[in-house]
Amino acid sequence: MILFALKKDQVLKPHSAPMNTPLLILEGTARVTIGDEDFVLPKGDDIILPKDIDHGVYPLTYVKFLLIK
């Protein structure tokens, strides 16, 4: 597991991973991009980041999220 904490002006730039990775929002709200799709995720929401597809995280507020690898 990896815990991220990002300020509103920080981003996790688009990149891909070699495995499907669950992402769980622990605090705040973030816009998550997967390929050409955007998802707004508030606290408590989760999403699967599919393997080999670019994804990025753009905080809309201070955000903490957990990646489970």
N, CA, C, O and CB atoms as a CASP TS submission, in Angstrom:
PFRMAT TS
TARGET T0000
AUTHOR 0000-0000-0000
METHOD Language model
MODEL 1
PARENT N/A
ATOM      1  N   MET     1       0.838  -1.171   0.000  1.00  0.00           N
ATOM      2  CA  MET     1       0.000   0.000   0.000  1.00  0.00           C
ATOM      3  C   MET     1       0.886   1.239   0.000  1.00  0.00           C
ATOM      4  O   MET     1       1.958   1.256   0.606  1.00  0.00           O
ATOM      5  CB  MET     1      -0.955  -0.005   1.210  1.00  0.00           C
ATOM      6  N   ILE     2       0.424   2.262  -0.682  1.00  0.00           N
ATOM      7  CA  ILE     2       1.127   3.539  -0.720  1.00  0.00           C
ATOM      8  C   ILE     2       0.128   4.629  -0.372  1.00  0.00           C
ATOM      9  O   ILE     2      -0.939   4.717  -0.979  1.00  0.00           O
ATOM     10  CB  ILE     2       1.782   3.795  -2.120  1.00  0.00           C
ATOM     11  N   LEU     3       0.473   5.460   0.605  1.00  0.00           N
ATOM     12  CA  LEU     3      -0.374   6.573   1.014  1.00  0.00           C
ATOM     13  C   LEU     3       0.162   7.845   0.383  1.00  0.00           C
ATOM     14  O   LEU     3       1.343   8.161   0.527  1.00  0.00           O
ATOM     15  CB  LEU     3      -0.432   6.703   2.563  1.00  0.00           C
ATOM     16  N   PHE     4      -0.703   8.583  -0.323  1.00  0.00           N
ATOM     17  CA  PHE     4      -0.353   9.867  -0.916  1.00  0.00           C
ATOM     18  C   PHE     4      -1.124  10.965  -0.200  1.00  0.00           C
ATOM     19  O   PHE     4      -2.274  10.765   0.189  1.00  0.00           O
ATOM     20  CB  PHE     4      -0.654   9.882  -2.441  1.00  0.00           C
ATOM     21  N   ALA     5      -0.506  12.109  -0.027  1.00  0.00           N
ATOM     22  CA  ALA     5      -1.161  13.315   0.474  1.00  0.00           C
ATOM     23  C   ALA     5      -0.721  14.451  -0.439  1.00  0.00           C
ATOM     24  O   ALA     5       0.468  14.755  -0.533  1.00  0.00           O
ATOM     25  CB  ALA     5      -0.797  13.607   1.996  1.00  0.00           C
ATOM     26  N   LEU     6      -1.688  15.081  -1.114  1.00  0.00           N
ATOM     27  CA  LEU     6      -1.383  16.134  -2.076  1.00  0.00           C
ATOM     28  C   LEU     6      -2.156  17.397  -1.747  1.00  0.00           C
ATOM     29  O   LEU     6      -3.325  17.346  -1.367  1.00  0.00           O
ATOM     30  CB  LEU     6      -1.701  15.676  -3.499  1.00  0.00           C
ATOM     31  N   LYS     7      -1.482  18.540  -1.899  1.00  0.00           N
ATOM     32  CA  LYS     7      -2.159  19.826  -1.792  1.00  0.00           C
ATOM     33  C   LYS     7      -2.927  20.070  -3.088  1.00  0.00           C
ATOM     34  O   LYS     7      -2.707  19.399  -4.096  1.00  0.00           O
ATOM     35  CB  LYS     7      -1.142  20.983  -1.509  1.00  0.00           C
ATOM     36  N   LYS     8      -3.821  21.036  -3.036  1.00  0.00           N
ATOM     37  CA  LYS     8      -4.677  21.327  -4.200  1.00  0.00           C
ATOM     38  C   LYS     8      -3.853  21.647  -5.455  1.00  0.00           C
ATOM     39  O   LYS     8      -4.276  21.322  -6.565  1.00  0.00           O
ATOM     40  CB  LYS     8      -5.613  22.502  -3.884  1.00  0.00           C
ATOM     41  N   ASP     9      -2.695  22.276  -5.295  1.00  0.00           N
ATOM     42  CA  ASP     9      -1.907  22.681  -6.463  1.00  0.00           C
ATOM     43  C   ASP     9      -0.882  21.626  -6.901  1.00  0.00           C
ATOM     44  O   ASP     9      -0.105  21.871  -7.824  1.00  0.00           O
ATOM     45  CB  ASP     9      -1.191  23.978  -6.163  1.00  0.00           C
ATOM     46  N   GLN    10      -0.873  20.469  -6.255  1.00  0.00           N
ATOM     47  CA  GLN    10       0.017  19.386  -6.658  1.00  0.00           C
ATOM     48  C   GLN    10      -0.757  18.391  -7.526  1.00  0.00           C
ATOM     49  O   GLN    10      -1.971  18.246  -7.378  1.00  0.00           O
ATOM     50  CB  GLN    10       0.627  18.677  -5.413  1.00  0.00           C
ATOM     51  N   VAL    11      -0.061  17.717  -8.417  1.00  0.00           N
ATOM     52  CA  VAL    11      -0.720  16.705  -9.254  1.00  0.00           C
ATOM     53  C   VAL    11       0.159  15.468  -9.336  1.00  0.00           C
ATOM     54  O   VAL    11       1.376  15.530  -9.166  1.00  0.00           O
ATOM     55  CB  VAL    11      -1.015  17.259 -10.679  1.00  0.00           C
ATOM     56  N   LEU    12      -0.481  14.366  -9.597  1.00  0.00           N
ATOM     57  CA  LEU    12       0.220  13.133  -9.931  1.00  0.00           C
ATOM     58  C   LEU    12       0.032  12.987 -11.438  1.00  0.00           C
ATOM     59  O   LEU    12      -1.013  12.535 -11.905  1.00  0.00           O
ATOM     60  CB  LEU    12      -0.335  11.860  -9.111  1.00  0.00           C
ATOM     61  N   LYS    13       1.060  13.375 -12.191  1.00  0.00           N
ATOM     62  CA  LYS    13       0.968  13.446 -13.650  1.00  0.00           C
ATOM     63  C   LYS    13       0.623  12.092 -14.261  1.00  0.00           C
ATOM     64  O   LYS    13       0.933  11.043 -13.696  1.00  0.00           O
ATOM     65  CB  LYS    13       2.277  13.959 -14.235  1.00  0.00           C
ATOM     66  N   PRO    14      -0.027  12.134 -15.431  1.00  0.00           N
ATOM     67  CA  PRO    14      -0.421  10.883 -16.095  1.00  0.00           C
ATOM     68  C   PRO    14       0.764   9.939 -16.321  1.00  0.00           C
ATOM     69  O   PRO    14       1.843  10.340 -16.759  1.00  0.00           O
ATOM     70  CB  PRO    14      -1.085  11.193 -17.431  1.00  0.00           C
ATOM     71  N   HIS    15       0.514   8.688 -16.007  1.00  0.00           N
ATOM     72  CA  HIS    15       1.482   7.615 -16.173  1.00  0.00           C
ATOM     73  C   HIS    15       0.698   6.308 -16.209  1.00  0.00           C
ATOM     74  O   HIS    15      -0.502   6.298 -15.934  1.00  0.00           O
ATOM     75  CB  HIS    15       2.560   7.616 -15.022  1.00  0.00           C
ATOM     76  N   SER    16       1.352   5.231 -16.539  1.00  0.00           N
ATOM     77  CA  SER    16       0.682   3.928 -16.534  1.00  0.00           C
ATOM     78  C   SER    16       1.392   3.004 -15.553  1.00  0.00           C
ATOM     79  O   SER    16       2.480   3.315 -15.068  1.00  0.00           O
ATOM     80  CB  SER    16       0.659   3.302 -17.962  1.00  0.00           C
ATOM     81  N   ALA    17       0.772   1.875 -15.271  1.00  0.00           N
ATOM     82  CA  ALA    17       1.341   0.881 -14.362  1.00  0.00           C
ATOM     83  C   ALA    17       1.136  -0.505 -14.976  1.00  0.00           C
ATOM     84  O   ALA    17       0.221  -0.699 -15.776  1.00  0.00           O
ATOM     85  CB  ALA    17       0.686   0.971 -12.936  1.00  0.00           C
ATOM     86  N   PRO    18       1.979  -1.462 -14.608  1.00  0.00           N
ATOM     87  CA  PRO    18       1.884  -2.800 -15.210  1.00  0.00           C
ATOM     88  C   PRO    18       0.832  -3.704 -14.568  1.00  0.00           C
ATOM     89  O   PRO    18       0.738  -4.882 -14.911  1.00  0.00           O
ATOM     90  CB  PRO    18       3.216  -3.475 -15.130  1.00  0.00           C
ATOM     91  N   MET    19       0.034  -3.157 -13.631  1.00  0.00           N
ATOM     92  CA  MET    19      -0.991  -3.967 -12.971  1.00  0.00           C
ATOM     93  C   MET    19      -2.204  -3.099 -12.661  1.00  0.00           C
ATOM     94  O   MET    19      -2.078  -1.878 -12.558  1.00  0.00           O
ATOM     95  CB  MET    19      -0.438  -4.616 -11.674  1.00  0.00           C
ATOM     96  N   ASN    20      -3.376  -3.711 -12.509  1.00  0.00           N
ATOM     97  CA  ASN    20      -4.552  -2.986 -12.036  1.00  0.00           C
ATOM     98  C   ASN    20      -4.287  -2.546 -10.604  1.00  0.00           C
ATOM     99  O   ASN    20      -3.770  -3.318  -9.796  1.00  0.00           O
ATOM    100  CB  ASN    20      -5.847  -3.866 -12.127  1.00  0.00           C
ATOM    101  N   THR    21      -4.645  -1.294 -10.288  1.00  0.00           N
ATOM    102  CA  THR    21      -4.351  -0.745  -8.967  1.00  0.00           C
ATOM    103  C   THR    21      -5.577  -0.061  -8.389  1.00  0.00           C
ATOM    104  O   THR    21      -6.049   0.925  -8.956  1.00  0.00           O
ATOM    105  CB  THR    21      -3.179   0.239  -9.038  1.00  0.00           C
ATOM    106  N   PRO    22      -6.108  -0.560  -7.271  1.00  0.00           N
ATOM    107  CA  PRO    22      -7.209   0.132  -6.599  1.00  0.00           C
ATOM    108  C   PRO    22      -6.722   1.429  -5.953  1.00  0.00           C
ATOM    109  O   PRO    22      -5.631   1.478  -5.385  1.00  0.00           O
ATOM    110  CB  PRO    22      -7.851  -0.781  -5.537  1.00  0.00           C
ATOM    111  N   LEU    23      -7.543   2.476  -6.047  1.00  0.00           N
ATOM    112  CA  LEU    23      -7.275   3.764  -5.420  1.00  0.00           C
ATOM    113  C   LEU    23      -8.474   4.095  -4.541  1.00  0.00           C
ATOM    114  O   LEU    23      -9.615   4.029  -4.999  1.00  0.00           O
ATOM    115  CB  LEU    23      -7.013   4.891  -6.491  1.00  0.00           C
ATOM    116  N   LEU    24      -8.224   4.451  -3.276  1.00  0.00           N
ATOM    117  CA  LEU    24      -9.269   4.792  -2.314  1.00  0.00           C
ATOM    118  C   LEU    24      -9.007   6.191  -1.773  1.00  0.00           C
ATOM    119  O   LEU    24      -7.926   6.462  -1.252  1.00  0.00           O
ATOM    120  CB  LEU    24      -9.327   3.753  -1.156  1.00  0.00           C
ATOM    121  N   ILE    25      -9.995   7.089  -1.894  1.00  0.00           N
ATOM    122  CA  ILE    25      -9.882   8.450  -1.358  1.00  0.00           C
ATOM    123  C   ILE    25     -10.172   8.406   0.141  1.00  0.00           C
ATOM    124  O   ILE    25     -11.250   7.985   0.562  1.00  0.00           O
ATOM    125  CB  ILE    25     -10.863   9.435  -2.090  1.00  0.00           C
ATOM    126  N   LEU    26      -9.194   8.849   0.945  1.00  0.00           N
ATOM    127  CA  LEU    26      -9.346   8.851   2.399  1.00  0.00           C
ATOM    128  C   LEU    26      -9.802  10.207   2.934  1.00  0.00           C
ATOM    129  O   LEU    26     -10.541  10.272   3.916  1.00  0.00           O
ATOM    130  CB  LEU    26      -8.037   8.458   3.055  1.00  0.00           C
ATOM    131  N   GLU    27      -9.359  11.297   2.286  1.00  0.00           N
ATOM    132  CA  GLU    27      -9.743  12.661   2.677  1.00  0.00           C
ATOM    133  C   GLU    27      -9.807  13.517   1.418  1.00  0.00           C
ATOM    134  O   GLU    27      -9.046  13.307   0.474  1.00  0.00           O
ATOM    135  CB  GLU    27      -8.732  13.268   3.720  1.00  0.00           C
ATOM    136  N   GLY    28     -10.723  14.488   1.414  1.00  0.00           N
ATOM    137  CA  GLY    28     -10.797  15.445   0.319  1.00  0.00           C
ATOM    138  C   GLY    28     -11.454  14.890  -0.930  1.00  0.00           C
ATOM    139  O   GLY    28     -12.151  13.876  -0.898  1.00  0.00           O
ATOM    140  N   THR    29     -11.207  15.594  -2.044  1.00  0.00           N
ATOM    141  CA  THR    29     -11.793  15.253  -3.341  1.00  0.00           C
ATOM    142  C   THR    29     -10.735  15.421  -4.424  1.00  0.00           C
ATOM    143  O   THR    29      -9.935  16.355  -4.381  1.00  0.00           O
ATOM    144  CB  THR    29     -13.040  16.138  -3.645  1.00  0.00           C
ATOM    145  N   ALA    30     -10.736  14.514  -5.392  1.00  0.00           N
ATOM    146  CA  ALA    30      -9.782  14.594  -6.495  1.00  0.00           C
ATOM    147  C   ALA    30     -10.461  14.231  -7.805  1.00  0.00           C
ATOM    148  O   ALA    30     -11.425  13.466  -7.841  1.00  0.00           O
ATOM    149  CB  ALA    30      -8.576  13.671  -6.244  1.00  0.00           C
ATOM    150  N   ARG    31      -9.931  14.802  -8.875  1.00  0.00           N
ATOM    151  CA  ARG    31     -10.318  14.396 -10.228  1.00  0.00           C
ATOM    152  C   ARG    31      -9.280  13.375 -10.671  1.00  0.00           C
ATOM    153  O   ARG    31      -8.079  13.641 -10.639  1.00  0.00           O
ATOM    154  CB  ARG    31     -10.400  15.636 -11.233  1.00  0.00           C
ATOM    155  N   VAL    32      -9.751  12.214 -11.081  1.00  0.00           N
ATOM    156  CA  VAL    32      -8.870  11.145 -11.549  1.00  0.00           C
ATOM    157  C   VAL    32      -9.132  10.951 -13.027  1.00  0.00           C
ATOM    158  O   VAL    32     -10.277  10.784 -13.447  1.00  0.00           O
ATOM    159  CB  VAL    32      -9.095   9.814 -10.754  1.00  0.00           C
ATOM    160  N   THR    33      -8.072  10.972 -13.813  1.00  0.00           N
ATOM    161  CA  THR    33      -8.207  10.702 -15.241  1.00  0.00           C
ATOM    162  C   THR    33      -7.715   9.290 -15.518  1.00  0.00           C
ATOM    163  O   THR    33      -6.697   8.847 -14.987  1.00  0.00           O
ATOM    164  CB  THR    33      -7.419  11.744 -16.091  1.00  0.00           C
ATOM    165  N   ILE    34      -8.466   8.599 -16.363  1.00  0.00           N
ATOM    166  CA  ILE    34      -8.064   7.286 -16.856  1.00  0.00           C
ATOM    167  C   ILE    34      -8.273   7.330 -18.358  1.00  0.00           C
ATOM    168  O   ILE    34      -9.405   7.386 -18.839  1.00  0.00           O
ATOM    169  CB  ILE    34      -8.885   6.104 -16.174  1.00  0.00           C
ATOM    170  N   GLY    35      -7.170   7.303 -19.094  1.00  0.00           N
ATOM    171  CA  GLY    35      -7.268   7.489 -20.539  1.00  0.00           C
ATOM    172  C   GLY    35      -7.875   8.854 -20.813  1.00  0.00           C
ATOM    173  O   GLY    35      -7.354   9.869 -20.351  1.00  0.00           O
ATOM    174  N   ASP    36      -8.975   8.888 -21.563  1.00  0.00           N
ATOM    175  CA  ASP    36      -9.652  10.150 -21.897  1.00  0.00           C
ATOM    176  C   ASP    36     -10.841  10.441 -20.991  1.00  0.00           C
ATOM    177  O   ASP    36     -11.581  11.391 -21.245  1.00  0.00           O
ATOM    178  CB  ASP    36     -10.116  10.121 -23.335  1.00  0.00           C
ATOM    179  N   GLU    37     -11.044   9.649 -19.944  1.00  0.00           N
ATOM    180  CA  GLU    37     -12.193   9.829 -19.047  1.00  0.00           C
ATOM    181  C   GLU    37     -11.772  10.514 -17.753  1.00  0.00           C
ATOM    182  O   GLU    37     -10.667  10.301 -17.256  1.00  0.00           O
ATOM    183  CB  GLU    37     -12.850   8.474 -18.734  1.00  0.00           C
ATOM    184  N   ASP    38     -12.681  11.352 -17.206  1.00  0.00           N
ATOM    185  CA  ASP    38     -12.476  12.038 -15.932  1.00  0.00           C
ATOM    186  C   ASP    38     -13.497  11.542 -14.920  1.00  0.00           C
ATOM    187  O   ASP    38     -14.661  11.317 -15.251  1.00  0.00           O
ATOM    188  CB  ASP    38     -12.579  13.574 -16.106  1.00  0.00           C
ATOM    189  N   PHE    39     -13.046  11.376 -13.686  1.00  0.00           N
ATOM    190  CA  PHE    39     -13.915  10.961 -12.582  1.00  0.00           C
ATOM    191  C   PHE    39     -13.633  11.863 -11.391  1.00  0.00           C
ATOM    192  O   PHE    39     -12.469  12.072 -11.049  1.00  0.00           O
ATOM    193  CB  PHE    39     -13.692   9.453 -12.211  1.00  0.00           C
ATOM    194  N   VAL    40     -14.666  12.404 -10.746  1.00  0.00           N
ATOM    195  CA  VAL    40     -14.498  13.189  -9.530  1.00  0.00           C
ATOM    196  C   VAL    40     -14.831  12.273  -8.355  1.00  0.00           C
ATOM    197  O   VAL    40     -15.945  11.761  -8.243  1.00  0.00           O
ATOM    198  CB  VAL    40     -15.407  14.481  -9.537  1.00  0.00           C
ATOM    199  N   LEU    41     -13.849  12.081  -7.491  1.00  0.00           N
ATOM    200  CA  LEU    41     -13.984  11.146  -6.384  1.00  0.00           C
ATOM    201  C   LEU    41     -13.880  11.875  -5.050  1.00  0.00           C
ATOM    202  O   LEU    41     -12.835  12.452  -4.750  1.00  0.00           O
ATOM    203  CB  LEU    41     -12.921  10.050  -6.475  1.00  0.00           C
ATOM    204  N   PRO    42     -14.939  11.863  -4.243  1.00  0.00           N
ATOM    205  CA  PRO    42     -14.873  12.417  -2.890  1.00  0.00           C
ATOM    206  C   PRO    42     -14.427  11.351  -1.889  1.00  0.00           C
ATOM    207  O   PRO    42     -14.268  10.180  -2.233  1.00  0.00           O
ATOM    208  CB  PRO    42     -16.240  12.994  -2.479  1.00  0.00           C
ATOM    209  N   LYS    43     -14.234  11.778  -0.663  1.00  0.00           N
ATOM    210  CA  LYS    43     -13.840  10.882   0.434  1.00  0.00           C
ATOM    211  C   LYS    43     -14.731   9.639   0.449  1.00  0.00           C
ATOM    212  O   LYS    43     -15.956   9.736   0.382  1.00  0.00           O
ATOM    213  CB  LYS    43     -13.921  11.617   1.799  1.00  0.00           C
ATOM    214  N   GLY    44     -14.096   8.479   0.538  1.00  0.00           N
ATOM    215  CA  GLY    44     -14.818   7.210   0.613  1.00  0.00           C
ATOM    216  C   GLY    44     -14.997   6.515  -0.721  1.00  0.00           C
ATOM    217  O   GLY    44     -15.296   5.322  -0.752  1.00  0.00           O
ATOM    218  N   ASP    45     -14.822   7.230  -1.829  1.00  0.00           N
ATOM    219  CA  ASP    45     -14.963   6.603  -3.147  1.00  0.00           C
ATOM    220  C   ASP    45     -13.678   5.869  -3.525  1.00  0.00           C
ATOM    221  O   ASP    45     -12.588   6.198  -3.058  1.00  0.00           O
ATOM    222  CB  ASP    45     -15.312   7.662  -4.222  1.00  0.00           C
ATOM    223  N   ASP    46     -13.842   4.872  -4.382  1.00  0.00           N
ATOM    224  CA  ASP    46     -12.678   4.151  -4.890  1.00  0.00           C
ATOM    225  C   ASP    46     -12.848   3.903  -6.378  1.00  0.00           C
ATOM    226  O   ASP    46     -13.940   4.033  -6.931  1.00  0.00           O
ATOM    227  CB  ASP    46     -12.477   2.816  -4.134  1.00  0.00           C
ATOM    228  N   ILE    47     -11.747   3.545  -7.005  1.00  0.00           N
ATOM    229  CA  ILE    47     -11.738   3.277  -8.442  1.00  0.00           C
ATOM    230  C   ILE    47     -10.563   2.351  -8.725  1.00  0.00           C
ATOM    231  O   ILE    47      -9.580   2.337  -7.984  1.00  0.00           O
ATOM    232  CB  ILE    47     -11.636   4.608  -9.284  1.00  0.00           C
ATOM    233  N   ILE    48     -10.670   1.584  -9.792  1.00  0.00           N
ATOM    234  CA  ILE    48      -9.554   0.740 -10.232  1.00  0.00           C
ATOM    235  C   ILE    48      -8.827   1.469 -11.355  1.00  0.00           C
ATOM    236  O   ILE    48      -9.442   1.876 -12.340  1.00  0.00           O
ATOM    237  CB  ILE    48     -10.053  -0.677 -10.708  1.00  0.00           C
ATOM    238  N   LEU    49      -7.531   1.630 -11.203  1.00  0.00           N
ATOM    239  CA  LEU    49      -6.702   2.194 -12.269  1.00  0.00           C
ATOM    240  C   LEU    49      -6.220   1.013 -13.109  1.00  0.00           C
ATOM    241  O   LEU    49      -5.388   0.227 -12.654  1.00  0.00           O
ATOM    242  CB  LEU    49      -5.482   3.045 -11.691  1.00  0.00           C
ATOM    243  N   PRO    50      -6.741   0.881 -14.342  1.00  0.00           N
ATOM    244  CA  PRO    50      -6.412  -0.290 -15.160  1.00  0.00           C
ATOM    245  C   PRO    50      -4.952  -0.302 -15.607  1.00  0.00           C
ATOM    246  O   PRO    50      -4.353   0.742 -15.865  1.00  0.00           O
ATOM    247  CB  PRO    50      -7.315  -0.339 -16.377  1.00  0.00           C
ATOM    248  N   LYS    51      -4.403  -1.495 -15.691  1.00  0.00           N
ATOM    249  CA  LYS    51      -3.014  -1.634 -16.121  1.00  0.00           C
ATOM    250  C   LYS    51      -2.827  -1.122 -17.549  1.00  0.00           C
ATOM    251  O   LYS    51      -3.717  -1.224 -18.393  1.00  0.00           O
ATOM    252  CB  LYS    51      -2.570  -3.100 -16.022  1.00  0.00           C
ATOM    253  N   ASP    52      -1.649  -0.575 -17.785  1.00  0.00           N
ATOM    254  CA  ASP    52      -1.211  -0.132 -19.116  1.00  0.00           C
ATOM    255  C   ASP    52      -2.036   1.005 -19.711  1.00  0.00           C
ATOM    256  O   ASP    52      -1.918   1.269 -20.908  1.00  0.00           O
ATOM    257  CB  ASP    52      -1.246  -1.286 -20.054  1.00  0.00           C
ATOM    258  N   ILE    53      -2.866   1.687 -18.922  1.00  0.00           N
ATOM    259  CA  ILE    53      -3.623   2.848 -19.392  1.00  0.00           C
ATOM    260  C   ILE    53      -3.192   4.056 -18.562  1.00  0.00           C
ATOM    261  O   ILE    53      -3.177   3.987 -17.333  1.00  0.00           O
ATOM    262  CB  ILE    53      -5.180   2.606 -19.283  1.00  0.00           C
ATOM    263  N   ASP    54      -2.840   5.161 -19.221  1.00  0.00           N
ATOM    264  CA  ASP    54      -2.416   6.361 -18.500  1.00  0.00           C
ATOM    265  C   ASP    54      -3.504   6.837 -17.547  1.00  0.00           C
ATOM    266  O   ASP    54      -4.684   6.867 -17.896  1.00  0.00           O
ATOM    267  CB  ASP    54      -2.054   7.477 -19.484  1.00  0.00           C
ATOM    268  N   HIS    55      -3.091   7.207 -16.343  1.00  0.00           N
ATOM    269  CA  HIS    55      -3.996   7.760 -15.345  1.00  0.00           C
ATOM    270  C   HIS    55      -3.256   8.855 -14.573  1.00  0.00           C
ATOM    271  O   HIS    55      -2.032   8.820 -14.448  1.00  0.00           O
ATOM    272  CB  HIS    55      -4.522   6.644 -14.381  1.00  0.00           C
ATOM    273  N   GLY    56      -4.010   9.822 -14.061  1.00  0.00           N
ATOM    274  CA  GLY    56      -3.434  10.913 -13.283  1.00  0.00           C
ATOM    275  C   GLY    56      -4.397  11.318 -12.177  1.00  0.00           C
ATOM    276  O   GLY    56      -5.588  11.013 -12.237  1.00  0.00           O
ATOM    277  N   VAL    57      -3.873  12.012 -11.161  1.00  0.00           N
ATOM    278  CA  VAL    57      -4.683  12.462 -10.030  1.00  0.00           C
ATOM    279  C   VAL    57      -4.490  13.971  -9.877  1.00  0.00           C
ATOM    280  O   VAL    57      -3.364  14.459  -9.784  1.00  0.00           O
ATOM    281  CB  VAL    57      -4.292  11.702  -8.707  1.00  0.00           C
ATOM    282  N   TYR    58      -5.617  14.707  -9.852  1.00  0.00           N
ATOM    283  CA  TYR    58      -5.630  16.160  -9.778  1.00  0.00           C
ATOM    284  C   TYR    58      -6.488  16.573  -8.589  1.00  0.00           C
ATOM    285  O   TYR    58      -7.715  16.559  -8.687  1.00  0.00           O
ATOM    286  CB  TYR    58      -6.162  16.789 -11.102  1.00  0.00           C
ATOM    287  N   PRO    59      -5.867  16.942  -7.462  1.00  0.00           N
ATOM    288  CA  PRO    59      -6.631  17.302  -6.275  1.00  0.00           C
ATOM    289  C   PRO    59      -7.529  18.523  -6.504  1.00  0.00           C
ATOM    290  O   PRO    59      -7.096  19.522  -7.079  1.00  0.00           O
ATOM    291  CB  PRO    59      -5.688  17.568  -5.122  1.00  0.00           C
ATOM    292  N   LEU    60      -8.763  18.432  -6.053  1.00  0.00           N
ATOM    293  CA  LEU    60      -9.679  19.576  -6.067  1.00  0.00           C
ATOM    294  C   LEU    60      -9.664  20.264  -4.707  1.00  0.00           C
ATOM    295  O   LEU    60     -10.057  21.423  -4.577  1.00  0.00           O
ATOM    296  CB  LEU    60     -11.120  19.128  -6.433  1.00  0.00           C
ATOM    297  N   THR    61      -9.201  19.528  -3.695  1.00  0.00           N
ATOM    298  CA  THR    61      -8.971  20.026  -2.340  1.00  0.00           C
ATOM    299  C   THR    61      -7.706  19.307  -1.863  1.00  0.00           C
ATOM    300  O   THR    61      -7.134  18.500  -2.596  1.00  0.00           O
ATOM    301  CB  THR    61     -10.230  19.763  -1.366  1.00  0.00           C
ATOM    302  N   TYR    62      -7.276  19.597  -0.648  1.00  0.00           N
ATOM    303  CA  TYR    62      -6.244  18.755  -0.048  1.00  0.00           C
ATOM    304  C   TYR    62      -6.796  17.330  -0.081  1.00  0.00           C
ATOM    305  O   TYR    62      -7.952  17.104   0.277  1.00  0.00           O
ATOM    306  CB  TYR    62      -5.873  19.220   1.439  1.00  0.00           C
ATOM    307  N   VAL    63      -5.980  16.376  -0.506  1.00  0.00           N
ATOM    308  CA  VAL    63      -6.486  15.012  -0.658  1.00  0.00           C
ATOM    309  C   VAL    63      -5.465  13.995  -0.141  1.00  0.00           C
ATOM    310  O   VAL    63      -4.258  14.151  -0.325  1.00  0.00           O
ATOM    311  CB  VAL    63      -6.825  14.725  -2.135  1.00  0.00           C
ATOM    312  N   LYS    64      -5.980  12.962   0.502  1.00  0.00           N
ATOM    313  CA  LYS    64      -5.189  11.788   0.873  1.00  0.00           C
ATOM    314  C   LYS    64      -5.836  10.604   0.188  1.00  0.00           C
ATOM    315  O   LYS    64      -7.057  10.450   0.216  1.00  0.00           O
ATOM    316  CB  LYS    64      -5.114  11.586   2.443  1.00  0.00           C
ATOM    317  N   PHE    65      -5.012   9.763  -0.429  1.00  0.00           N
ATOM    318  CA  PHE    65      -5.555   8.560  -1.044  1.00  0.00           C
ATOM    319  C   PHE    65      -4.577   7.422  -0.895  1.00  0.00           C
ATOM    320  O   PHE    65      -3.378   7.626  -0.705  1.00  0.00           O
ATOM    321  CB  PHE    65      -5.879   8.794  -2.518  1.00  0.00           C
ATOM    322  N   LEU    66      -5.106   6.233  -0.983  1.00  0.00           N
ATOM    323  CA  LEU    66      -4.344   5.010  -0.798  1.00  0.00           C
ATOM    324  C   LEU    66      -4.341   4.241  -2.106  1.00  0.00           C
ATOM    325  O   LEU    66      -5.389   4.028  -2.716  1.00  0.00           O
ATOM    326  CB  LEU    66      -4.927   4.151   0.354  1.00  0.00           C
ATOM    327  N   LEU    67      -3.168   3.828  -2.529  1.00  0.00           N
ATOM    328  CA  LEU    67      -3.032   2.911  -3.666  1.00  0.00           C
ATOM    329  C   LEU    67      -2.681   1.538  -3.116  1.00  0.00           C
ATOM    330  O   LEU    67      -1.805   1.415  -2.260  1.00  0.00           O
ATOM    331  CB  LEU    67      -1.940   3.408  -4.688  1.00  0.00           C
ATOM    332  N   ILE    68      -3.350   0.524  -3.594  1.00  0.00           N
ATOM    333  CA  ILE    68      -3.114  -0.830  -3.120  1.00  0.00           C
ATOM    334  C   ILE    68      -2.494  -1.638  -4.259  1.00  0.00           C
ATOM    335  O   ILE    68      -3.145  -1.938  -5.259  1.00  0.00           O
ATOM    336  CB  ILE    68      -4.436  -1.490  -2.614  1.00  0.00           C
ATOM    337  N   LYS    69      -1.247  -1.975  -4.082  1.00  0.00           N
ATOM    338  CA  LYS    69      -0.528  -2.720  -5.137  1.00  0.00           C
ATOM    339  C   LYS    69      -0.291  -4.143  -4.714  1.00  0.00           C
ATOM    340  O   LYS    69       0.297  -4.921  -5.466  1.00  0.00           O
ATOM    341  CB  LYS    69       0.810  -2.051  -5.471  1.00  0.00           C
TER
END
